[in-house]
């Protein structure tokens, strides 16, 4: 198993070369890049790490309802993708949160389709793939596209290219009540990247608020809505032995990137290191 790390939640990301060096010294294999950045790639490679997914800030506005803004974002993303291919990168991390969150998902899907019916084949021709993150987005609208089997069926029908796929993160599926193993049965051949993150259910909070947002105050934990919270692998509901075995049977051989959104390890760089180490130890011990 290749174990990697997603940088964006970490305090450690402020010094990427130092982070890459620490990861390499502590039995990690891969690191996701925060941008299409030749210097970051060089730092990762020099440390002996394999690049995982890469982010592209230009992606955010590709779903803008403003045609001029959308056209500029699409042109910028094409440039980012071409640069990524030149650098030898392979997997774009895509969280499709529409800027127009007052529109329905069906309306925003039509915007997405108009853009990505052309962008996905462009990426495919460059040897790239796109991995959609199933984070549902912020309340109250939870606007993200590419989150549920309903979305994926519609998106893969509209854009059948195998370059379009999923960043498989079972923590989101747990909180949404989606069968994360059935997802692998139906969409396993579309898994282009994996986030090693878990979700713990909090029964007392669920009794108090159900599966609704809190009416008074804030959740006790960060990365939580009170009745659930994200956590490191092994501290939540996911059967990682089953997930890893299924992905191996499907031929998945890329990294399991730890996304550290666990309240207990988010305060500072030392906490980040403890959380990453604990997650790594759990994953390494899987059969």
Helices and strands as residue ranges (DSSP letters): E 3-5, G 11-14, H 16-25, E 30-33, H 38-47, E 50-54, G 57-63, H 67-87, E 91-94, H 105-125, E 129-133, H 149-158, E 164-168, H 170-176, H 180-187, G 188-190, E 191-196, E 198-201, H 203-209, E 228-231, H 240-249, E 256-258, G 263-265, H 269-284
